[in-house]
Amino acid sequence: MGAVTPDQIEALFTRSDGTYAFARWGRPIAPIVFGVEEATLATIKGAIEAVVTLAGHQMTDADPELGANLMVFFFRDWAELLDVPDLGRMIPDLVPLVERLSSGQARQYRAFRFDEQGGIQVCFVFLRMDAEMLNIPADTLALAQAAQAMVTWSDTAFSTASPLVVVPETKATILRPDVAGIILAAYDRMMPVCASDASHALRLFARLQAPILHDEVPNAT
């Protein structure tokens, strides 16, 4: 993808109901992953660390309020979420949500909670591993999910195009340079942790640096 425009940035944070909604993490990220083997766990945490490092943000072993604040769940059926202890307390209306996601045969869902400043306080990532999802390499899946957990992208942001791209010369899968650039701009210390006005997209555009080179972008390895 070539140079991104202000309108394209705005679209990435404009929800299907027409509202502009942006938030980033205002605290270090403490990830925990459920439902995977140890080797895959290292891959997922490595992808999260790569994107956090790109943003110039921080990771931590534990959030002082919550322990883990980025929770990633892998499972085969949405109904399994109903058996997770205390999840219903953390996710309002969990039962109807599970019914809706199950009936729609959704493969992924992210839920965010926000602090008093409007920054991301907690992110829940749910991944239903059907046959198609199981065919995606773990490092590729992890990188895409890490990028989508860093800011509150629109619910339609990646409906037609993945946040990842394959480099033709090397066949390596990397974070799209435009997506990487927006994440980096979003975490500029002069930028707000949240925004509801589309003028925020212009501020992101103004902070986009020169196109990020392929070897500077997190990759799925």
Salt bridges, closest charged atoms under 4 A:
ASP63 OD2 - ARG27 NH1 3.21
GLU65 OE2 - ARG27 NH1 3.38
ASP115 OD2 - ARG27 NH2 3.75
ASP130 OD2 - ARG107 NE 2.64
ASP130 OD2 - ARG128 NH2 3.75
GLU132 OE1 - ARG107 NH2 2.90
ASP178 OD2 - ARG176 NH2 2.85
ASP188 OD2 - ARG207 NE 3.78
